[in-house]
Amino acid sequence: MQHQAYDIFLEAGQSNAEGSGIGPVTTEYVPNERILYLRPSVDVQVVNNWLEINYDDVPFIYEIAAERPSGDDTVGDFALTFAEEYIRSGRLAEGRKVLIIRAAIGGTGFTRKHWGMEDPLYKKMIELTDFALAQNPENRLMGFLWHQGEHDADNFMPPEEYRSLMSALVDSVKARYDKTLPFICGGFANEWVQSCPEKGEPIMQVLRELAAAQNGAYVETADLPSNNQTVHNNDVIHFSRESLHKLGRRYFEAYQQLTR
């Protein structure tokens, strides 16, 4: 029996892609059956100051996409408002649904061997994408949504090293699936960048230049508040939930421009 046909978007990177934004929003995201997640079961722990990532050997999980609870808070995900705009624009054909591949994990990068092509997060991202595409010959990978770089900036990775590793990652994804696959990335929370411009600015500039070279787009974020600016919790590195909602819409605007 053939499975549901999906327009698939790959969402990868670290915590601002996984979603760490809290606080009030102008409009609540309402889950619906046209937008789903595909995700692995994973256990993430900090062991001796090292992020230990253990993927469970169980089937991947399909579920209605929703913002997740975290204690007393609700945590946002920019891919949700991206998907809403994708449907609202009329791009989703009748009978199809949106599938968001959830490959992001907070606190990850290239510095500590998470996202290189021999590293676990890259391999699991490819496994998830291959699995999703194999379920129905009508499934289509429509875009690659990436948000990451704070980890490597914070670990003083030289910008040219980051450029080389990110270029290899994007090149490999496009070579495997579609050389014209739209790639979209974005800037960091401005409050954090202003606290360490010597670290954040060079990596953001690499992402701007990489996007321009990759049939891609870079989304500016300097006006999007952090959690700290919204709920005053000293978290300057993560966008607030309202900012993540806006970020998803900006990613879609960039996608529209790339795919006109």
HELIX and SHEET records of a PDB file:
HELIX    1   1 SER A   15  GLU A   18  1                                   4    
HELIX    2   2 PHE A   78  ARG A   88  1                                  11    
HELIX    3   3 PRO A  120  ALA A  134  1                                  15    
HELIX    4   4 GLU A  150  ASP A  154  1                                   5    
HELIX    5   5 PRO A  159  TYR A  177  1                                  19    
HELIX    6   6 ASN A  190  SER A  195  1                                   6    
HELIX    7   7 PRO A  197  ALA A  213  1                                  17    
HELIX    8   8 ASN A  227  VAL A  231  1                                   5    
HELIX    9   9 ARG A  241  LEU A  258  1                                  18    
SHEET    1   A 7 ILE A  61  ILE A  64  0                                        
SHEET    2   A 7 ILE A  35  ARG A  39 -1                                        
SHEET    3   A 7 LYS A  97  ARG A 102  1                                        
SHEET    4   A 7 TYR A   6  GLY A  13  1                                        
SHEET    5   A 7 ARG A 140  HIS A 147  1                                        
SHEET    6   A 7 PHE A 183  GLY A 186  1                                        
SHEET    7   A 7 GLY A 216  VAL A 219  1                                        
SHEET    1   B 2 VAL A  42  VAL A  47  0                                        
SHEET    2   B 2 TRP A  50  TYR A  55 -1                                        
SHEET    1   C 2 ARG A  68  SER A  70  0                                        
SHEET    2   C 2 ASP A  73  VAL A  75 -1                                        
END                                                                             
